[in-house]
Each structure stands twice: as structure tokens, then as C-alpha cells.
Amino acid sequence: MGYAGYAPGTHKVAEKLTPVQAALAKVKSDASLETINKLVRNVAQNPAEEKFRKVRLTNEKIAAVLVQVEGAKQVMLEMGWVEEGEFLVLPARVQLSFNKEVRDIEEAKTKLKKEQEQAMLLGACKKQRQEDPEMKRLREQMEADRKERAANPITTGAKAQNLGNGANVVQFQPPPSSG
């Protein structure tokens, strides 16, 4: 048993985020994270290839996921990319790796997916709480019927009446009304 009765390992201290991880946490777009992931993977796999170290920000697809999405371009800048006119360029001195940057991006994608799932579940719960007007009317009617039965209980039971034609057929007779 650990200190003060707590089992060891049950309380994790939140780790301080790196600037890249903090920037990734602000990006709320799957497409942006996926594009950043692809760009970084290309550089990590081919560090000497210049074509992977330069991204045109005016490209329609790149602009849609990096420029127009809050925080996406900031992630690239935190990783060491530099803005030069209409391009983001990764200087030769900066090396990106699978163990660090790609892992951080993958973790950000996983976290975003969990957040989206939780938001969807929360939205479904809110929808359930909004009561259907017909269901509300039926519930109110049932409550009114319950109160009426409690106020006017039936004190006599129903009696069977023999019709007498030898077939032992009995006709139901409701109890006399008490109202």
C-alpha cells in the first residue's frame, strides 16, 4: 500500500506539454492533423529530399487545412518550419523524427477523436433529455389517471352472473360506479 492509503500508480501527475504538443492540442480538425502528419512523415522518411521540406501555403488544399484552420500553421512553425513568402520551409538543420513529432501528432489525433466521440455522446444525451410533446402528454395523462384512482378507489369486486342456460356461461358485471 502506498502513502496515505493510496495504491501506487493510481494518481498520475499531468506532464507538462511541449510547445509542439500544446500547439497540436489547439487544432480541432482531423484533416489538418492528417495533413501535418503526412508532411512530417515525408520529411522524417526522406530527410535529404528538398521537395518535402517546402510547402506552398497558397495551394488550395494546403490553405484549407493549414492556413484556414486555427492553430494548424502554428504547429508547423513550432516544429521548426519557417515562413518564407508563400511557402513554409523546413531548414536543413532541423530534423523531424518518428519518435517525437510523428508520435505527438498521432497522440493529438487520438485525443481529438476521443473528444469528438465524447461530444457526440453528450449531444445524444441532451437530445434524449428533450422530451417529445406526445410522450409528455401521455405521462401527464397517466399521472392524472393515477390520482383519480387514488381519490376514488373501487371498494366492491366484480360479480359473475350465471346466465342459466346450462352451459355455465357467466357474463361479467362491472361494479357499481362510485362517482
C-alpha positions in Angstrom: 0.0 0.0 0.0 1.3 3.5 -0.9 1.4 6.7 1.1 -1.8 7.7 2.9 -3.5 4.5 1.8 -3.4 5.2 -1.9 -2.3 2.4 -4.1 0.9 3.2 -6.1 0.4 4.4 -9.6 -3.3 5.4 -9.2 -2.6 9.1 -9.3 -0.8 10.5 -12.3 0.8 13.9 -12.3 0.0 15.7 -15.5 3.0 16.0 -17.7 4.0 19.4 -18.9 3.3 19.8 -22.6 6.0 20.7 -25.1 5.3 23.8 -27.3 4.5 21.4 -30.2 2.1 19.3 -28.1 0.4 22.5 -26.8 0.0 23.7 -30.4 -1.3 20.3 -31.6 -3.9 20.4 -28.8 -5.4 23.6 -30.2 -6.0 22.1 -33.7 -9.6 20.7 -33.9 -9.6 19.4 -37.4 -8.9 15.7 -38.4 -8.0 16.8 -41.9 -5.4 19.3 -40.6 -3.8 16.8 -38.3 -3.7 14.2 -41.1 -2.0 16.7 -43.5 0.5 17.7 -40.9 1.2 14.1 -40.2 1.8 13.3 -43.8 4.1 16.3 -44.3 6.1 15.4 -41.2 6.3 11.7 -42.1 7.6 12.6 -45.6 10.4 14.7 -44.1 11.2 12.0 -41.4 11.4 9.3 -44.1 13.3 11.4 -46.6 15.4 14.0 -44.7 17.6 14.9 -47.6 14.7 15.4 -50.1 14.2 19.2 -50.6 10.8 18.7 -52.2 9.4 17.5 -48.8 10.9 20.5 -47.0 8.9 23.1 -48.8 5.1 23.6 -48.7 3.2 26.2 -50.7 0.7 27.9 -48.5 -1.3 29.3 -51.4 -2.0 25.7 -52.6 -5.8 25.3 -52.3 -5.7 22.1 -50.4 -2.9 23.1 -48.1 -4.5 26.5 -47.4 -7.8 24.8 -46.4 -6.1 22.6 -43.8 -3.1 24.7 -42.6 -3.9 28.4 -43.1 -7.6 28.5 -42.5 -7.7 26.1 -39.5 -6.9 27.8 -36.2 -3.5 26.6 -34.8 -2.5 24.4 -37.7 0.2 26.6 -39.2 1.4 27.4 -35.6 2.1 23.6 -35.2 4.3 23.7 -38.2 6.2 26.8 -37.0 6.7 25.2 -33.6 8.3 22.2 -35.3 10.8 24.4 -36.9 9.3 25.3 -40.2 9.9 28.9 -41.3 7.5 31.1 -43.3 9.2 32.5 -46.4 6.7 34.4 -48.6 4.0 31.9 -49.7 6.0 28.9 -48.5 6.7 27.1 -45.3 10.2 25.8 -45.4 12.0 23.4 -43.1 15.6 24.4 -42.8 18.2 21.7 -43.4 19.5 21.9 -39.8 16.0 20.9 -38.5 15.4 17.1 -38.3 12.0 15.6 -37.7 11.6 12.1 -36.3 9.0 9.4 -36.0 9.8 9.0 -32.3 9.0 12.6 -31.4 7.0 14.7 -33.8 5.0 11.9 -35.6 4.2 10.3 -32.2 3.0 13.7 -30.9 0.8 14.1 -34.0 -0.6 10.6 -33.6 -1.4 11.3 -29.9 -3.1 14.5 -30.8 -5.3 12.7 -33.5 -6.3 10.1 -30.9 -7.1 12.7 -28.3 -9.2 14.7 -30.8 -11.1 11.6 -31.8 -11.9 10.9 -28.2 -13.1 14.4 -27.7 -15.3 14.2 -30.7 -16.8 10.9 -29.5 -17.5 12.4 -26.1 -19.1 15.4 -27.6 -21.3 13.2 -29.8 -22.3 11.2 -26.8 -23.1 14.3 -24.8 -25.2 15.6 -27.7 -27.1 12.3 -27.8 -27.8 12.6 -24.1 -29.0 16.2 -24.5 -31.3 15.0 -27.3 -32.7 12.3 -25.1 -33.4 14.8 -22.4 -35.6 16.9 -24.7 -38.9 15.3 -24.2 -41.3 14.5 -27.1 -44.5 16.5 -26.6 -46.7 13.4 -27.2 -44.7 11.5 -24.5 -45.2 14.4 -22.1 -48.9 14.4 -22.8 -49.2 10.7 -22.2 -47.1 10.9 -19.0 -49.4 13.7 -17.7 -52.5 11.6 -18.6 -51.1 8.6 -16.7 -50.4 10.7 -13.7 -53.9 12.2 -13.8 -55.4 8.7 -14.0 -53.3 7.5 -11.1 -54.5 10.4 -9.0 -58.1 9.7 -9.9 -57.9 6.1 -9.0 -56.3 7.1 -5.6 -59.2 9.5 -4.9 -62.0 7.1 -5.9 -60.9 3.6 -5.1 -63.1 0.7 -6.2 -64.3 -0.9 -3.0 -66.5 -3.7 -4.3 -65.4 -6.5 -6.5 -67.0 -7.6 -9.8 -69.5 -10.5 -9.6 -70.1 -13.2 -12.1 -73.7 -13.8 -13.1 -74.9 -17.2 -14.2 -76.9 -17.0 -17.4 -78.7 -20.2 -16.5 -78.9 -22.0 -19.9 -76.9 -25.0 -18.6 -73.7 -24.1 -20.3 -72.2 -22.5 -17.3 -71.6 -19.3 -19.2 -71.1 -16.3 -17.0 -71.5 -12.7 -18.0 -69.3 -10.0 -16.5 -71.0 -7.3 -14.5 -68.8 -4.2 -13.6 -69.1 -3.0 -10.0 -71.4 -0.1 -9.4 -69.8 3.2 -10.1 -68.8 5.2 -7.1 -68.9 8.6 -8.8 
